[in-house]
């Protein structure tokens, strides 16, 4: 590792503006040591460490030497692309130029991101598109004719068209398909199986686990980048969700009034009539079932935790059972393509729906939390199910299966300890490493902690937040990010701020996240406001961001069903839920929000925390001690003086 990351290492030859970072070299050495002995490791590496290259090089060196396959999984497709397009070419050059070693890497995406030629031809054959979509269809046809691997991100195609042609794993004929030799998915999959490094996201990783590890090639070493989100995503992907919309999507595979579907292909008239009758009865009963589920919620309490079996689903369950039996008796009528694949896919999907509905109806296990979320704009609801504890699943499916697992993020520790995240992920005996950031927080960041604001529980909190945010926006000249913990608070506060300042404000409540960020970046001196997704992943370096305003400490919503179930489980084990779950969860999210400010070593600015509990409550120290040491002040005059010194490194 010293040959690569040392002061005279080969990184200095390849990267024109390379700066030696002790933390980066220490992280690479730690990973090289622990990966050789196997097991589990947690690494917190502050912003600016260069953590991606620091884990890629030792992990690849080990895997190439020991003939192992490496999987790197990160949170989003955007970060996947960054790894493939930016980081891996550098690593590949290091191995090639200095060690004469070559390796192959692949970007792995979920099945629905690839087009299916057979489904495309079926859509064309039945006229399943509108005249105004003709240009999109021609672009897809041209892409197929070129014979290259392409995904939904390579074409400008409407969601409705893509839904008609996306690969469906349940109906894929594999190498028996007439189009298999030119199939984009089969080409991509062939590439996966010949690669030494697979790059995926957490959603795909845990979907593969849920599918019995059959979708992706076998690999031996797993590195979770942006690992702070692993528990939440694992619970979601290893659970289920049911809705009337999903039921209709499945039913339309069998029968649709304007399309040539499966039920008309049944030759035995009595079976066809029975199937049609059951089809319409399922459609009717399903609507009533989800309407009744919605009634368990209300406008005030939009989620309802299901603690006992929803026995009113027994009739719907019986109807689906009878429908599956009826269509199965006509299986011979679907022996030929293209209907064979469509039939098998549709039957598989309705069987999966039935299995999840059976779990809800019978609720035979205490390890799953089930809840209902009220849907907007429709008289329906979505029913969710998720494991209460992901730790046992991680032990069973991950730690016992792979040679080595590493969890890496800038935000894993709470007050420099990994106890919380290790316990949540079932890895109490894992090795740990905590590395601070090489950035100069001590002179370049002011942490503003006002002591004259009401607490969130007190009257006047919303007005006080709006007024103080407006003063901060004025002092910084804009270029502010305001982070909220709920859409309700966001919608309430932003109009109040607009009355007080003339800066343009782009809010996540008024446009989608991508557009809001793009508009903000194009308007110097403006303000960006958002909730959950803006706390992490935003990269706004330099003058794009000089002030981060945290309106409220990001505690988990205590009455969210999945949170309630997890805290109850902790209480059963004798753990105080507030200090054992709520505080550490909030600290990790808080660190993510704090981390939006310093993205480069030349950045500078203010992080303002307008929740007085950080200074009035004993647990507030845990938040402050979990972030890098920086200038602290409760005086707004200090904020104004600090802002006037933009570009200077002098402290107050």
C-alpha positions, 0 to 999 in steps of 0.5 A: 500500500505504501508503494501506491499511497505513500508520498512517493507512491504511484498515485502521484504519477497518475493523478496530476494534483495528487496530495498525500493523505495519511488517512487514505494510506491508513485506510488502505493498509487496514483493509489490506490486513483485514481482508486477508484474515477474512471476517467483517470490518466497519470503516468511517472515513471522513469527506476528502479521505479518497476512500473509493480508491483506498478500498478498491486497490487493496480489495482488488489486489487481494481478489486478483491474487487469490482468484476471488470475485469482488462486489462493490455495492453503493447506494444509487445508480449515480454513484455506480456510474461514478465508480465505473466512469471516474474511479475504476479507470484510475485503478485500472491504470495503476494495476496495468502501468505499475504491476502489469495486471489487467482486470475486467469490471462490469456495471450491474443493473436490475432486470427492468433496466434492460429492454426485451426484444421479444416484448418489443416485437409483441408490443409492435404486433398488437399496436401497443403504442400511440402515434405520437410515440412513433419516434420513440419506438423507432429509436428503440428499433434502431438500438436493437438493430445496432446490436449493442448493449443498451439500457433505459438510460441510453434512450429517451423513452417514456415510462409507459413505453418502457414498461411495455418492453422492459425485461421481465425475469419471469417470462424470459426464455433465456438462451431458448429465446429467438433473440438471445444472441443479440439480447442486451441483457444476455450480453450484459450478463455474459460480461458480468460472468467474465468480470473480476469486479461487479459494481451494483447498488444496495437495492440490487444486492438485496434483491439478489439475496431475496431471489436466492442469489440467482440473479448475479454471478457468485462473488466472494468479497463484498464492500458496502460503500455509503453503508449508512443506508444498508439496514433501511434498504435491506429491510425494504428489499427483503420485505414486500408491498401490496396495493390495488395498483400492483394487483391490477398490473398483474391481472392485466397480464391475463386480460385487458379490454384493448389488448390481446392477452392470455384468457382469450387463448383458453380453448375450453369454454367452461375454463375460460368462462370460470377464469373470466368470472374469477378475474372480475371478482378478484378485480372487484374484491381487491378494490374493496380490500384495499379501500377498507385497508385505507380506512384504517388510516386517516388524514392525521395518522397516515400509517397504521401498524397491523398487529393482528391478521387482516382476516378480511383478506381471506375471501380475496385469497380464496379467489386468487387460489381458485383463479390460479387453479383454473388457469393452471388447468389450461396450461397446455393452451399456452405451450407455444411462444409468445404466450408461453413466456407471458403465461408463466410470468403472469402466473408467477407474479400472481402467486407471489402476490398470493403468498404475501397476502397470505402472510398478511392474512395469517400473520404467523410470524412475529419477526415481520412488521406489517403496516398500511400507508394511506395513498394520496389522490386515490381511494386506496392504500399500500400494505407493507411488510418488512423484517423487524431485525436485519441483523439475523438476516445479515448473519445468515445471508451475508457474513456466513456466505462471503469471505469478507464484508466491509461497511464503509461510509463517512457516517457510521460512528456515533461519538467515535463508537461503532456499537450502534451500527454493528448491533443493527447489522448483527456484526458485534465482533467486527473490526473497526477503523475511524478516520477523520477528514483531512479538511481543515474544519477547525478554521473553515467551518463555523457551527452556529448554535443559537441559544435564544430559539424556542424548542420544536415543542414550544409555540413560535418555533416555526416563526422563529425558524423562518426568521433566523433562516432569513437572517442567515440567508441575508448574511451569507448572500444566499447559496444556502441549503435548508434541511427539514425533517418533514414535508409538512414543516418544509411547506409551512416554513418556506412561504414565511421565509419568502416574505422576509428575503428576496432570494430565489428559493427552490423547494423540493415541495414544489418540484422534483429533487433533480430539477430543484438542484439544477435550478439552484445551481443555475441561480447564484445567490439562491436557496435550496430547501428539501427533506430526506434525500437532500440530507445525503448525496448532494455534492455542491462544492465551492461557492455553490454552498456556503451555509447549511441550515439544519432546522431540526434534529433528524430523529426517526418518526417514533410512530412510524410502524417499522420504527415502533416495532424496532424500538419495541424489540429493543425494549424487550431486550432491555435496551432504552429505545431512545438512547439505544435507537433514536439518538444514534439514528439521528446522529448518523443522519445529522452527520450526513446533513453536516457533511453537505458543506465541506466537499473540497478542502478549499470550501468554507462556510457556516452550519447552523443548527436551529434546534435548541435541544442540541444545547439544552439537552444532555444528548446534544453533546453526542451530536456535537462530539460526533462531527469534526471539531470546528469553530462554535458560537451562539452569537449571530454577530460571529456568523456575520463576521465569519461570512465577511471573511470568505476566502480567508482561513482566519478564525473569528 
